[in-house]
Amino acid sequence: MVTISTRPDTPSTVLKPAERQQGYFNNHAPVQRVGVGKTLRIFWKMLFRKPRSTRPVGEIPVQALTREQLLAAPDHSVYRLGHSTVLLKMRGKFWLTDPVFAERASPFDWAGPKRFHQPPITLDQLPPIEAVILSHNHYDHLDRRAVMQLAEKTRYFLAPLGVGDTLATWGVDVGKVRQLDWWQGTEVDGIHFIATPAQHFSGRGLFDGNQTLWASWVMIDGNRRIFFSGDTGYFEGFKRIGEQYGPFDLTLMETGAYNVDWPDVHMQPEQTLQAHIDLKGRWLLPIHNGTFDLAFHAWHEPFDRIMALAWERNVLITTPPMGQAFKLTAPERGRAWWLEVESQGIEGQVVS
């Protein structure tokens, strides 16, 4: 069942649903439009002027996972599987965000951003999934093959408006799909999920731009609260979400694929940190990095910058390697594993 999730003291007029005009969704705040000329220049740079530093020279550390390990893990264990794919264990069951297991974040098998590392666990090895939580339909967040492989072992797919229709056209049982507008919530096994606003866009082809919604997500399991940002620029909505549902024990926050050419739809690390503070977050886990080459910054720059900012502002931050558990019951900072990757490359250059 889908319900509107608001606190009793919050006027319904404050929590605005997504705005849709002539079949297209819009952000609450105006977003800078990227013209055809600028788009072509960006694609040209992506194809022919990418700095070498956008890809790691060393091997990304990945801690392999097995189904048995996951089943034995305590509740509120959190695992980064890559990019924005995060596996959470709550109430003895498993919940998966934006599952992308493809070799490329692209509509093509032969072209497009290629992943830096393999997932810590295969789709076949994953235990049954209680719900897949989707933020939007971009290829680095919605992997059709992964969805189809997960369909049989997944009880529910929670999606923003329109994204569930896409799943249905792919053959996912419509009875498993729950589509939500911003500020709408649903309950699964006693856990509350609320689709909250984000500032982004959608589209999988040339002619379907913004026809489906994008969202962030609030997850409430008893006295534990987790926020999943999906993809978003920085906007006033973070403060509203923090006021409405914070404080959060953990925020899974986009930190990567940013650029001055698209400032409204992806956050710079300084904005990521501010969004975490707006949300009244305790632990910050940076995501949307370390797996795909989607911008012009060095692949490790998002980690370097967000780590320095967090230390400067005395914010608790965790950076576990892919596949390593972060436990809300016994949180740890992790390690600066990306520095080890870069040192491998330097050593290799010296040897050669």
Secondary structure as UniProt FT lines:
FT   STRAND          2..4
FT   TURN            8..9
FT   TURN            12..14
FT   STRAND          19..21
FT   TURN            22..23
FT   STRAND          24..26
FT   HELIX           36..48
FT   HELIX           52..54
FT   HELIX           67..72
FT   TURN            75..76
FT   STRAND          77..82
FT   TURN            83..84
FT   STRAND          85..90
FT   TURN            91..92
FT   STRAND          93..97
FT   TURN            123..125
FT   STRAND          129..133
FT   TURN            139..141
FT   HELIX           144..150
FT   TURN            151..153
FT   STRAND          154..160
FT   TURN            161..162
FT   HELIX           163..170
FT   HELIX           174..176
FT   STRAND          177..180
FT   TURN            182..183
FT   STRAND          184..188
FT   TURN            189..190
FT   STRAND          191..196
FT   TURN            209..210
FT   STRAND          216..221
FT   TURN            222..223
FT   STRAND          224..228
FT   HELIX           237..245
FT   STRAND          248..254
FT   TURN            260..261
FT   TURN            263..265
FT   HELIX           269..278
FT   TURN            279..280
FT   STRAND          281..287
FT   TURN            299..300
FT   HELIX           301..313
FT   STRAND          316..317
FT   STRAND          325..327
FT   TURN            328..329
FT   HELIX           337..351
//
